[in-house]
Amino acid sequence: MIKIILGLIILLIPFLLTLKFQDRKKGFFSILAFFIFFHLITALITQFFGIFNYPIILSINILSGLIIILKTDFKELKEKIAFKKIKIDFILIFVLIVVFIELFSVHFNYTGKISDIKNPYENLKEVKNMKYVYPYFSDEWVAVSLIKYSTETGKLPFVNPLWKNSYFPNLEFAFHSFLSEFFLILNLNPLTSYVFFAIIFGLLICFLVYFLLRFNKVGRFASAIAALSIPLIVNSGTFPGIWYLIPLIIGLICMLLTFIFISINDKKMIFLSSFLTLIFYPPLFILLIFSIIPYFLFYDKKYAKNFFLFFFICFLAILFLIFNLEKNANSFNFIISKIFYLFVIYLIPDYSIWKIIPLFSIIFAILGLIKFRKKIWIFLPIFVGLAFWSLYSVILVRFIIDYDRLVFATSVLIIIVSGFGMDFLVNQSEKFFNKKTIRILEAIILVLFLIYAFNYTSHDKWENIKFYGNGKVFNPTSPATVFLQEKDLELFQNITEKVFIAPPWKGLVIGVATGNYPLESKGSTITNQFFTYNKFMELNCKEKKQTALDYDISYAYSENFSCDSFRRIGKSKELYLYEFEK
């Protein structure tokens, strides 16, 4: 607990610099961008040299904190934070409370449907007030394993922790390195604390949406409704949204910061936040570039040359880093496969816009597009996103960005534009209706959002998303997947660094949680496909024994089977644990 408190204090010290800005709101976002940049660079450099450990990271952060404190005029600070001078934005506080209730309930008060391990797409069961401290989404589980690797070894996360730390060309290394510093300095276990960071970064997205609209002279009410609408974008096991902490979320945060700096005309910070977007989630650049180019070409041409030179250098630097760290001859093919590829399950999901975004947001967004079309830095990325959205809905080929990630990012932009449309409607209404009546109506709408928050997870809009292929219709998985159980941890508590075979989801979660190596794991950032569970279960006893010898299998965590070479040593509710007797 002492380390957590110390870590929080150290992490918050840089925000004292906000008081040095004449406009503290604008200053806060500049400090936030530098905060992200500083911790990213600190993590990358120390991990590159293998000195990423608690004493080193603590010392670096304390040193930077001391420099900030020495440069802080506490007499001036006392005057600036005098209670009478503080203007409290109660609407913003209300928004953050509502969003927190919603996101907190996802893991600590979940009521709704969850997927079953045997058939996640069909077998759904109802739960009420469920608490689950582990991640839901498969990419989150891989993130946990890579963060654990970096915090334990002090090295960059270019390995597959699910397979004996063999080399892996991790294109999301910046995301994993960045987060690992927070877990290290706060002395937190990534396995059980990852969900808290998901809540924090989800809140931050809504916070940024609110202020992005406020900087564009949108009223508090419309800004609040837009921010409150972000959690209403659909989440499912096949459509990752604000519930999950994945590279897309950090990339979106940096892209929203870029939009804020465009809004306040801070060119230098546009460069920094754009770079952060590029390094945290490069695919987002296909949207961001259509915001940046018009801004510099139409509003400030003298910066255009420097801008393109800057990003060309960034691009070369990223390529240099990736190829210098490659030790695997297949790495180049792996990178190319992430740029141009087929949708792996050969099914086309029905991401109809009205199934993803609240209908009222779509209506207000149309109004916003019509009335505020001159803000091309936000509207052009939306049109590009919608173009990809339409194209992906009819073909299986993907270019740079996944379909679901593109849809979520575009949905966030559409909801931002809905804030413009709603604000226009509110302003027009004041010409015909009494202002007091309008304020009462606004209060009622905000209260309705609060009431909705207490039943947030029980709404199953995600079930409307279907997958189509080969003349068949397939269902999505629930956004909540409780595939790691306490019994699993109990059975594997004395087993470590052993090869085992299990159903793909169990292979992933047990491999991450216990440090063992699954022959097959759920498809995600890292996917093990050495030998499939289904194929293993179809083998006869003799073939199972030979496979165990060929792949050095020590344990099988599976449905019931009979084979002399495998001794049953435990049982969970769904599966049996067998030890292979060599």
Secondary structure, 3 states (H helix, E strand, C coil): CHHHHHHHHHHHHHHHHHHHCCCHHHHHHHHHHHHHHHHHHHHHHHHHCCCCCHHHHHHHHHHHHHHHHHCCCHHHHHHHCCHHHCCCCHHHHHHHHHHHHHHHHHHHCEEEEEECCCCCCCCEEEEEEECCCCCCCHHHHHHHHHHHHHHHHCCCCCEECCCCCEECCCCCHHHHHHHHHHHHHCCCCHHHHHHHHHHHHHHHHHHHHHHHHHHCCCCHHHHHHHHHHHHHCCCECCECCCCCCCHHHHHHHHHHHHHHHHHCCCHHHHHHHHHHHHHHCHHHHHHHHHHHHHHHHHHCHHHHHHHHHHHHHHHHHHHHHHHHCCCCCCHHHHHHHHHEEECCCCCEECCCHHHHCCHHHHHHHHHHHHHCCCCHHHHHHHHHHHHHHHHHCCCCEEECCCHHHHHHHHHHHHHHHHHHHHHHHHHHHCCCCCHHHHHHHHHHHHHHHHHHHCCHHHCCHHHHCCEEECCEEECCCCCCCCCCCHHHHHHCCCCCCCEEECCHHHHHHHHHHHCCEECECCCCCCCCECCCHHHHHHCCHHHHHHHHHHCCEEEEEECCCCCCCEEEEEECCCCEEEEECC
